[in-house]
């Protein structure tokens, strides 16, 4: 079953913005006309995973520059503005119009622009006597970041700490929820999807987002007529999901969850390639940085995405499988390179020389790209291996993985041992292990937990985040999200094999180092445990009577509005497609678990969150909330 790619759908919208020759939205010649692309920081990060500089050049973008950057006039060149609909951005665009920087401007807002800002833009252009330069103003509905065919982020950092802050004003919460709804609306429009919305009935955060989104969609359909309906169906319903009165299989499910549904997944030490790249190397917007091995060290940055065949094939592999995959890739590359240098094997040695040279020249671009990929994955895998050895991350992973299946006493003893001065690992590693224990073992007593907290404090650890978890446990029944099967080890995958592209003698050196490093961890494999989000998806998509589907709110923005306390008639057929969204942050481990579940059950699921949050970032958020409750704390890193 073919999976619709949210990344390709968003890329097509970006290209349409830059090259609108077929749509009629833009009078000048699209990619054939040189233009300036002006964006704010958020929209720059929307474009970054989709189009590199070369891709922008192919669309006629001669210069791409930040909105707040000082720019000189280019009076003979049109400009495409791609910005969020904010007062500051509108003021800056008006300022550029007043300065006569460009021949004409095409203003593209990432999400729906309020009427007040449109009026401000029109008023400013008229007062500057340059309204004729505004060639078009568009709502693009692409206010999110797509990172793979099935993964998106709203790029809203620290969402968990913001939403759950005890001091945030109600008005600010409303504005933040509206921002989340704008992003989700953009996702639905980009995917041409009018979903059935489900969320926990007793979760105020998820319900607030779900009901606000339902109201926004309902209002658009009510006031926008056929043009609004087309936003959710595509051109004449030719693309995307059929939003007619069909079965649930024809419309997707949108499952909205609060991060509190499963906190432990955000804190676990991971053991898969992609998830470890996020945890250890700071993977963000499909880009990561590894320490250099030169003196002085020069960090190296790499782009990793679905266009890299090696990454695409191994992104979900456990990290212990990386070594064999590296060696196999190196050997295959080396063998092919040697074959290219060999002449005829028998008879006239020059018989195949001409055809052989031609084949070799034709293969050069492919071989060069493979070498670049292998170099990159060798460096990434080596950097991860170094951290594993320095911090003994294999031990942390194994300990956390065993919490769910062993006794409380044994688990406490293991964590106590981590607090020894001789035990490797950072304070953050040890803090995460204690947090995982607390969330996994709801039977732990206050006295037992206090003893562990005292042990962490003695070695200089910050316990503010743990204090917040205890506060949270006191106000809701939120311990381990097992749902009869879960546990901290269900990281779900996210590892990819790395490669070695060092030529000649460096080939053997890189392969040998990786083989030696991986030999000590080859038997450590992740447990197969189903995450809470997967069990929720199964219940909602199957719609089995008596399951989770009966306890979740059912919202249908297409159905007639019902009286308070009642819900729209339910579709009972199983869903084939779903979008699952987590308010408060997600990660690659959870995403990979969702994709593995979807493949195993013949479903199509797109995973998204307010942001992709590393364990270190999430601990920081918990610590911030803990300090807001009681004060104190130090930087774990």
C-alpha positions, 0 to 999 in steps of 0.5 A: 500500500503506497504511503502518501509522502507529507514531505513531497506534498509540502515540497510541491507547495514550496515549488508552486510558490517559487514557480507558479507558471502553471497555476496562473498565480504569478505573472512572471516566468517562474523558474525561468525568472531570477528572483530573490527569496526573503524569509523569516527564521521559521520559514527558513527552517521550513525550506531547509529540509526540502531544498538546498541552495542548488535546488533553490537555484534551479527554481530561479532563486538567485539570492535567498536572505533573511527578512531582518537582514540588511539588504540593498536595492535590486529594483529590476528583480522580483522578490518572493516573501515567505514569512509567518503572519506576524505584525513585525513581519508585515511592518518589515515588508512595508518598510521594504516596499517603501524603500523600493528594494524590488521590482515587485513582491509576492507575499506568501504567508506560511499560515492563514493571515488575519484580516487585521494584518492584511489591512495593515499591509494594504494600508502601509503599501498605499501610504508608501505609494507602492501598492502596485508593486504588491503582485500577490498575497497568498495563504500557503498553509505550510506552517510546519517542517516535514523531515521524512515522508511520514514525519513532521514537526511544528518546530515549536521548541519547549512546548511541554514546559510552555503548556504546563507552566504554572505561571503562564497566563490563560491568554498566552495559553490560548495564543499558543494553542492557536499556533499549534492549530495553525500548524495542524491545519497546514498539515491537513491542507497539505495532505488534502485530508479532512479527518475524524479527530480523536483525543482523550476525553479527560486530557485538557491539553489534547482536548483544547487542541482538538476542539479548537482545530475542529472549530477552525475547520468547521468555520472554514467549510462554513464560510469558504464554500467550494474553495475551502472544501477544495483545500481539504480535497485537492483539485476536484478531489483528484488527490488525497483523501475523499472527504465525502460521506464515505466510510472511515477508510476513505477519511483519515483518523487524526489522533491528538495526544498529550505528551503526558500519555507517555513520558518515559519514551522521551527519557530512555537511552536509545539504542538505534542509529537515528534515535542515537544521532538525535540523542547524542549528535543533536540531529535537527532539521535532518542535519547533525554535527560530529566532532572532528579528529584533527588537531585542532578539532574541526566539527563536521556537519552532515545532512542525512535524509531519505535521499541518502540510500544508506540512511533510508535503508537503515534508519530503523536498524538497531545500532549493533547492526551498524557495524556489519552494514558498514563492513558490507558497504565498504567491501561492496564499494571496494570490490566495485572500484577494483572491478572498474580498474581491471581490463580484459581477463583473456585474449587481447587485453585491450579488447574491452578497454574502450567500453570499460573506460566509458563504463568507468566514466559513467559510473564516476558520479554514482561512485563519488556520491557513494564514497561521500555517503560512506565517509559520512556514515563512518564518521557518524558511527565512529562518533556514536561509538566513542560516546558509547564507550566514554559514557558506557551507554550500553549499560544504561540502555540495558538497565532501563530496558530491564526495569519493566521485567524485573523486581523493584529491589533489583532495579533500585540496586542497579540505579544506586550502583550508577551513582558510584564515582567509578561508574561512567556516564554524565550526570544527565545519564544518571538523572535520566536513568532515575527518571525512567525508574520512577516512571516505570515502577509506580510501586516505588515508595516515597522513602525508596525514591527519596533515598535515590534522590539523595544519592543523585544530589550527593554526586551533584545531580539536579533533581528539579525535573524529578520533583516535577514528575513527583508533582505530576504523579500527585495530581494525576494517575500518570505513571508508566504507559504500559497499556498491558505491554509497554515499557521503557525498552520499546524505543521502536527503532531509529537506527541506521547502518553507517558506512566507511568511504575512506579510500585505499588504506583508510578503507581498511582502517575505518572498517577495522576500527568499527569492527573492533568497536562493535564487537563488544556490543553486538549481542545487545539488541532492543526489546520488542515492546509496543509503545503506548502510542501504538496501542492507542492507534490500534484501538482507534483505527480498529474501532473495536467495541469496548476498547480505547475508541469508546473512551476517546472524544469523537469529533467530525468537523464535516458533520452537522454541529451537535448539542453540547455533551453529544457527539456526531454519529460515528463511522464504525469501519476501521481506518486505513490511514491516520495522522498521530500528533503529540502535543508537548514534543516527540522523538525519533524512537517514537516515530520509528515505533509507529512506523513499525506498527503501521507496516506490521498492520497494513496501515498508513500513519504519519507521525508529528509533534510540536517539536522533535525533542532530545532527552537532554532537552526534555530533561531541561524542560522538566527541570524548568517546571520543577524549579517553577514549583520549588526553585533551584537546580543546576545545568546537567550538561 
